[in-house]
Amino acid sequence: MKYETVIGLEVHVELATKSKIFCSCSAEFGAEQNDHVCPACSGMPGMLPIVNKRVVDLGMTAGMMLNCDINRVTTFDKKSYYYPDLPNAYQTTQWFSPICVNGRVDIETSKGPKSIRIKQIHMEEDAGKLVHDDWTDTTLVDFNRTSVPLIEIVSQPDISSAEEAIAYLERLRDLLRFAKVSDCRWEQGSMRCDVNLSIRPEGSDVLGVRTEMKNMNSLSAITRAIKYEIARHTRALETGCEELVQETRRWDDNEGKSYAMRNKETAGDYRYFPDPNIMPVVIDDEWLDRIEKSLPELPEVKRARYIDEMGLSEYDADILASSRALCDVFEDALAVCGNAKETANWIITECMQVLNKKKMTADMLAISGTSLGQLIKLVMEDKVSRPNAKRILAAMFENDIPDVEAYAKQSGFIVSNDTSFIENIVKEVIAADPKSVADFKGGKEKALMALFGKCMKQLKGNANPQVLREILIAEINKI
């Protein structure tokens, strides 16, 4: 019998806010354990939550990027369950009136385009983190992550393969990064995914038994887990080797297997009820318009504009449009230097090379686009040599340099137009290397390059290459 796979994804995304959702504690990643904790987010009695408005802004932004309807009145609810990393014994989330509903994400796969419907996006707080110490056989709790703001993006069960799931997740990540909703870094847990999967006979409209795999944190693991579960469900239906039950499972990526954790809860198990401590959030026209006007140009629109209006190649446009940070630096630099191709080359080649050395991603490019434009303009005007421009670029990654030309002058990087000074250096190099002079006059072109290199070294790269070459040849011909 042929079967078809039915998959729905619940994607948790940490929002790019400075503080937590209901208190002023820092939401920064990587602090010492329990360093970002206060009585409110640690569940002390009597503490009242205050909604972080920036969280609502980013929730609305995400909804608009994903073609959702925005609920003009949105409320928070209590989701009751007990776990050691949840100090209140309930999670503050949204159930009855989430901020966004009825969205859509368009994807491309080997089978062509497809739309994945989004049921809802809701705002909620994250739980803490359990740290298991096998050496002492203890479990510790880090509450830094408690109350860090999340949105959960719940898809309809429209996904039918691992390939579609990955295409959907990559598209989500690209859109949310572009809108600066989140950095969506799987390795830091700022993007996580729960996979709900079942199979059914091909053509049937009755859903099969659903299992859920929690907290998947890499695209490769999600791919492997989906393929494993499809095979397990199929084998169970065809051979009766096990009874499929609705349950939550844990994926072990090292073993390449999933294991049962607990029976899958239903909405009734969580006893959702409105949180009486948080008033409904009313979104008026002015607020909605402000968020709508702040939305970025979509990546595919930027890509087309870079090709059609600026004459960039598809390769260059693809790289730039893959990151909001690259686009911002490119457009700011272009506004200063006016040369799209040169600007793209500097970002794609030189800037990416520095990022790679620092083990940073394209989204972490934080240099001033205006300063980069000044630097490119100096190179185009032959005021700074390219090797020295690379040195200035490296300095820009370490410190803000608002006036690049002043920095170049201070550092001795401005190309000299003093021909008499260049002639003196050339004469010194020629006098110190008569063999290369004789070799060049004997027809060896490489000897000229050796002399040229020595001159440029003496000049610290601060000479127009064409001018230097002309003077060098002229002085040799005088001998």
PyMOL commands that set and color helices and strands:
alter all, ss='L'
color gray80, all
select helices_A, chain A and resi 53-65+162-178+186-188+219-239+267-270+285-293+299-308+314-320+324-337+340-357+362-364+369-380+386-398+404-410+419-432+434-441+445-458+465-477
alter helices_A, ss='H'
color red, helices_A
select strands_A, chain A and resi 3-14+69-70+73-74+77-80+90-93+100-109+112-125+129-133+138-142+149-155+191-201+211-216+247-252+257-263+273-274+281-282
alter strands_A, ss='S'
color yellow, strands_A
deselect
rebuild
show_as cartoon
